[in-house]
Amino acid sequence: MPPANVLAVLPPMSIASNLSVLLVALLMEAAFGYPVALQEAIRHPVIWIGDLIAWLDRTLNTATLPDDRRRINGVLALGAILAAVIVPALIVQIAMIDVLPGLFAILLMGLAASSLFAQRSLWQHVAAVAEGLEKYGLAGGRAAVSRIVGRDPDSLDEAAVSRAAIESLAENFSDGIVAPAFWCALFGLPGIAAYKAINTADSMIGHRTERHRAFGWAAARLDDFVNLPASRLSAVWIALAAMMIDTTAGAALKTALRDARHHRSPNAGWPEAAMAGALGLRLAGPRVYGNDRVDDRWMGDGRAEATAADIRRALDLYRVACGLQIATLALLVGLIWLA
């Protein structure tokens, strides 16, 4: 029998306790997602972080400042954002460990951490693109994919809509699930909170536009760093999922190793290239963001004419990959309890 007070036999904030919290978080989020009632009552934690980033952007990134001053302000803003999420997360974690019974502390910390994963919502958003194409044709697919990618939907045909959905699924599998899991496993609640703050800052200010090139420099560089290990790991999960479904694990890894470097992002190319190889598709390639055309290279050797059926196949791979991550965690936690 495992001890009644698990945290009593594990060092506070140890890898062992972090893995236990992470397992609970992933299971809770996969089963329930982020409750709508909670969203309506207090909004989502990422929205709170976004509000702070937006305020700092308005305050510290004024048009009259020179670029060197904006860059310094961006570093200061990133430090403030990290402090604003790490300190409360650390206080909550220490308080729960010190005050609550061990198993109850793990459950509550897991509940808190579950709000920062996106397994369920990502599946729903990408599945909506497939459903839009199947039920309402190109117009339905364009409407659904416009909610998850920044491309001009009117420039997309059915194949481009399908590719965009699959690419978003692969990239967000890394950013929204594997990366927060990685940092939660290492540092518990402060780790996952810090990661989500960095990732949110990058998505809001880490752009190469005139306004954010200098101010968002620190956020973009730090986001590249914190996503580096998870992007490679996510490619492995996708390849293993492909092996469980059919025999394309070798193609997934081969494509990731060969083509990931062709992506404009140092990290997004890994899960996207692995997904391309697993599905026998070509992903990325030339595309349009707003008024800008991006002439990126293709990843994968397969066909570019993706369909709603390919989105469904990608979702099957995604679901198995998420399951493999959870199963691996369960095995590790089980070994810890039995040790």
PyMOL commands that set and color helices and strands:
alter all, ss='L'
color gray80, all
select helices_A, chain A and resi 6-8+15-32+36-42+45-60+67-99+102-114+119-145+153-155+158-205+217-245+249-262+269-279+308-338
alter helices_A, ss='H'
color red, helices_A
select strands_A, chain A and resi 283-289+292-299
alter strands_A, ss='S'
color yellow, strands_A
deselect
rebuild
show_as cartoon
